[in-house]
Structures are given as C-alpha cells and as structure tokens.
Amino acid sequence: MISFIIFFFFAAVAVIFAAMVVLHRNPVVGALSLVASFFALAVMYVLLEAPFLAALQVIVYAGAIMVLFLFVIMLLNLQHQAEPHTRPVQQFLGYTSSAAFGLALIYYLAKFGVTKLPEGVFVADARTVGIRMFEAYIFPFEMVSILLLAAIVGALILSGRTGISSTQGSPSASVPSTKMPPATPASTHSEEVR
C-alpha cells in the first residue's frame, strides 16, 4: 500500500515539473524542472523493480543530456526579450491544433492503450536492455544520436554573433592592446631586491 502512495506521489511530481518545463519562460528553470522530472521518473522505475533503468535515467538523462541542454542554453546566452504580439489567427490555430492533438491522444489511448500487463516476469537487466537496444532498436538509437549531433551543430550556428560594425571588421581590432612595459635590466632589479 505504501509503495502505491509513493509511486503516485512521484508520478504527480513528474507531471508537475514536466508542466513547468513547458509553461515557464525562463529556459534555465525549465531545464532544471526537467531534471527534477527525470529524478521522479527514476524513483518510479525503482518502485517498478527496474533499478537498472532507474540508474540509466539518472546517469544518461539527468546527467549527460541535461548537461548538454544547459551547455546549449548558456552558449546561446538567452536573455528575456519582449515577445512580439501574435495575430489572432495564429492564436486560434495554435489553440485549435493543441486541442485537436489532445483529443487525438485521448482517443488513441482509449482505443489502443494497454489495459493489461503482459504475462511473465519483467526483466530489465543490462544484458536484456543491451540486446533489445542493439538488435531490434539499433536504427532509432542511431537516429537519436544523429539528431543530437544536428542539435549541437544548430546551436553553435545560432550562437554566431551578427552585426559587427566596420571598425571591428578585422580580428585584430577586436583584441585589446596588451603591450608590456619595457623590461628592466637584471642588475637594477637585483640591486632593488637587496
């Protein structure tokens, strides 16, 4: 009974922080909310007797992927900017497409959702996950890696600075002058030390 209470508590935590990811305007707060949601999912994996998946959730997603997200956010140096006003047509299309997507998702889950757990013991050790990932799901696994690479390249391209004036056109103009004072002879320096 206590495991059900803990499971649904962390399920609610995961949903709340996932909603914060979507609704909050600050990208750093959104990324940290995603980390909290990942940790709540890891606790649910432990309660479902899948500790290997919980460890993967913390190490891969809450660790590596979120460090990558925060690196891209810091690299882009996102500032809070005033958003331009949207047209009423854009707002209408946005709201109707979101509502249509939500209704289609509810219909799909009601019609094709899994209502009964499969028979047999649930196995989630490293060997089983590795065999499934690199035999049956090797193509999606590689596509996700290519997608992450494209996202990194896109972030680097987007972070390029534009609007350099003509006085700062040359690379040497942007570097400040760092001239050193003339060196003093060693004999005068040694006399000052004494």
N, C-alpha and C positions, 0 to 999 in steps of 0.2 A: 504493500500500500504506500509506504513512504517513497519507494522508487518512482511510482506514478506521479506523486506530488512533485518530486524533484525534477522529473522529466518534463512535466507540463510547465513548471516554473521556468526552466531554462529554454523551453520552446517559446514561451511568451517573451523572455529576454531577447532571444534571437530575432523574433518578429519585430519587436520594438526598435532594436538597434538597426535592423535592416530598413525599417521605415525611416529612421533618422538619416541613413545613407542617402536615401532618395530625396527626402524633404529638406535637409539642411543645406544652406547656401555656401557655407564655408567648406572648401574641399578637404582641409586637414581634419576637421571634425567628422566629416563623412568617412574619411579613411580610417580614423580611429574607431568610429562606430562599427565599421566593417570588421575590424579586429575583434571587438567585443562580441559581435555576432558569430564570428568564427570560433571563438572560445566557447560560446554557449553550444554551438554545434558539436564541438569536441566532447563536451560533457554528456551530450545526448548519445554520442557514439559509445562512450564508456558505459552508460546505462543500458545500451542495447547489446552489451557484451562484444564489442568490436574495438578493443584497445589499440590495435594496430592502425585502424582507420582514424581513431582519435589522435594518435601520435602524428600520423601523416597530416591531419587537419591543422595541427598546431605548428609543425615544422615547415610544411610546404606553404600553406595558405597564410596563416597568421604570421609566419616568419618571413619566408623569401618573397612571396608575391606582394605582401603589404610593404616590405622594404622597397620593392620596385615601384609600387604606386606612390609611396611618399617621396622617393627619389625623383620621380617624374613631376610630382606636384611642386617640389622645391625647385626643380630645374626650370619649370615654366614660370615660376615666380608670380603666381596668380594673385592679383590684387582685387579687392572688392570694387567693382565698377558699376556705374549706373546702367541698368539694362534698358535698352530701347523699348518703347511701348509697342506691344504687338497689336496687330489688326484684329478686329472682332472675328473675321473669317478664320484666322489662324487659331484663335482660342476655341472657336466652335469645332474646327476639325480636330484639334488636339483632344478636347474633351470627348467628342463622339468616338474617335478612334480608340481612346483609352477605355471607354465604356464597352465598346464592341470587343476589344481584346479580353476584358474581364469576363464578359458574358460567354465568349467562346471558351475561355479557360474553365469556367464553371461547368459548362456543358460537356467539355471533354472529360473533366474529372468525374462528373456524374455518370457518364456513359461508359467510359473505358478505364476508369480508375480501379486500382487493385483494392478489393474489399476483403480478400482473404490472403493470409500469408502462405507462401509456398511450403510444402511439406518437407520435412527433413531438417537437419541441423544447419544453422547459418555459420558458414566458415569464412573468416576474414583475416587469415594469417598472411604473412608476407609472400609465401610461395603461391597461394591461390590468387592473390591480387596481382602478382607479377605475371603469372601465366595468362590471366584474363586480359591484362593490360597490353602485353606484348604479343599476344596471339590474335585475340578477337578484336581488340580496340587499338591496334597499332596505328592505323590511319588517322582516327580522330586525335590520338595522342600527338602525332607529329604535326597535324594541322594546328593544334593549340600552340605548339612551340613556335611554329612559323607565324601565327597570329601575334604572339607576344613579341617576337622579333620585329614584326612590322609596326607594332605599337611603340616600341622603343625608338625605332628609326623615325617614325612620325613625330614623336615628342621632341626628338633632337632637331628635326627640321622646323617644327613650330616654335622652338625656343630661339631660333635665329633672330638677331636684332635687325630691325629695318629702320630707315630714316636717318642714316648717317649723313651729316652735313658735309659740304665740300671741303671745309677746313680740316675735317677729320678723315679725309679720304685715304690718306696713306697710313700704313700701320705704325710708322714712326711718330706720327702726330699724336696718336692716342697714348703713347707711352711717355710718362713724365721724365724729365731730365734728372738723371742721378749722377751728377758729377761729384767726384770725390775731391776733397781739399788736397793740395799738394802735400806729399809725404815729407816729413821732417827727417833730417839726416839722423843716422843711428847714434852719432856721437853726442848730439844735443839731447836726444832722448835719454841716453844713459846718464848724462850729467843731471838732468831733471830728476831722475829717479833717486840719485844719491842725495 
